[in-house]
Amino acid sequence: MKRSRSALDPQDECGLYRTPEKCRAACGNPFIFDPRHWDTEELCAYLRERGFQEFERLFRENQITGRELHYLNESHLENLGIRPLGVRLRLLDCLQNMSYNSLHVMKVFNDPIHGHIELHPLLIRIIDTPQFQRLRYIKQLGGCYYVFPGASHNRFEHSVGVGHLAGCLVRALHERQPELKINHRDMLCVQIAGLCHDLGHGPVQKLVDGWFIPKRRHAFVFQHEVASVQMFDHLVSSNGLQDMMEEYGLSLPEDLFFIKEQIAGPAAPEEDSQMSSSQTNSSWLYHGRTEEKRFLYEIVANKRNGIDVDKWDYFARDCHHLGIQNNFDYKRFLKFARVCDVGNKKHICTRDKEVGNLYDMFHTRNCLHRRAYQHKVGNIIETMITDALLKADPYIRIEGANGELFSISTAIEDMEAYTKLTDNIFQQILHSSDSNLSEARGILQNVERRQLYKYVGQTHPRSEIKIQQEQYDALPFDIAESIPQTSLPEVEMKPEDFIVDVIHMDYGMKEQNPINNVHFYCKSDPSKAIKIRKDQVSQLLPERFAEQLIRVYCKKSDEPSLNAAKRYFVQWCMNRDFTKPQDGDVVAPELTPMKASWVDEDSDYGEEVKTAHNHESTSSRRLFNN
């Protein structure tokens, strides 16, 4: 039977689907496919097509047009006289989906990870700004690209992916649980937060905020989440997006607060005076949404347990480009995600049978850090680039607002200048002819020629010992004082010859087990949230969820210096009662038998050494901890 068509149908007379632009041109009405421009009769025609013709009279009497669709909620429909709850929810869902997914507004991206994805026009408008386009020139994995040839992807595509996944999760919750009253504004704000969560990242992955800024500006505390919020404010104001946001139904400034809170958490106390919410003095610290919708803050950056769409995208995307297997399937989580009451609070939960998959997710995170993000060569390349930036910082000038000039380390104070700070700073220094940049240029030339600082070794502190951040600067001096006891090396090493990299490996929540903060539900009662202990899952799960790795590098590359550095390092590990380096028996065979705990019991001299050295010296450990 031939299907009847209305003016709202994009199918032409030949039975071929046209683009929205061609549809509008064919019908001669540029607004007919845009629900925002529908009059009451066009809206009633849409209701009639969708089987809601009994409500046409109510819409006519109240003169509701397409412009009001963004603001309609369940209470409005109830006030119109639409009493059955089920009918009311179905009508609201139909109207919101039509308003949100109108053919003419959605743009399609072909993403290598998520396939074809659709984004709202407001998201497209945000993407098409200089502040967001800047992310095209910042690699997602920084120095990893020098180790993994496929890791050339950047923060632009990651951010687009996170925006897409944020929409997938919030829509899944909305469709599965209409009683949550997730509206069009909520969905749009969550997607914007996902899209903009990384706007504040500096060049070369976390180099600027993690290494360069602390070394250059000791008293300055920098967090990329805070910078992302500042860049988002700059993006909105400099591109005049407020009117467009309101045109698509957002309520300002409330929704702007909500977007920024999802990225960086609640506002600082000194900023509370700017908030228009009545919750300022309550225990609920957020201002963008009431506590009934607290679960929305767990989608983009989940502070409770770390299960969020940001990780889902970079797990899949990074594994794809690195050539590493991804053991976590976010699509399965989407199928089982639902909001449950945990006490008197609403949180996103998943099925009890998914607990093993979540342990696999955090194990995948740890493996990515161990195999790629903290790769010893990638880290030393980033260290060398840091050294180059430190030497170049006094001579690089970046123009900000009102013509004011900033250095690399101060550009974060001006978003106009920070917009210009990308990975291109590497090329700017490398190809400069400025004599002031000769040292920095030489370091970067060594990176390109693969003349890198040399890896000396890796060790672990004992479980009861933890190196604090304030001790980091003293570690090279400590190694230089650890002169091998058996025989003096050919070369005397100095503190400036060593680089010590202290790496924290964990499951995302330091020493805590993140699954302890996850709630589950059972098939028999999906409304009841429960916890699942580790011993209920498997006896093979890790006992500890965090550790420190200590890697030492040497700036000298000649063979005598490198051999001496390795023997200094082995002696230092002995003095501090750290674990034996993996090649300790090879690089310093005369040293390793001197420490009883380093000798294997099945070796020829194992028992003799253990007997001779039954008492371990604790004085050095006490000195180190003090």
PyMOL commands that set and color helices and strands:
alter all, ss='L'
color gray80, all
select helices_A, chain A and resi 20-27+35-37+40-49+53-61+66-71+74-79+85-100+121-127+130-137+142-146+155-176+178-180+184-196+207-216+224-238+242-247+254-264+269-274+291-298+309-322+330-336+352-373+376-395+401-403+411-413+415-418+424-430+435-448+469-480+495-497+514-517+534-536+559-575+584-587+592-594+596-598+606-612+619-625
alter helices_A, ss='H'
color red, helices_A
select strands_A, chain A and resi 107-111+115-119+338-342+345-351+398-399+405-406+454-459+498-506+520-522+525-530+546-554
alter strands_A, ss='S'
color yellow, strands_A
deselect
rebuild
show_as cartoon
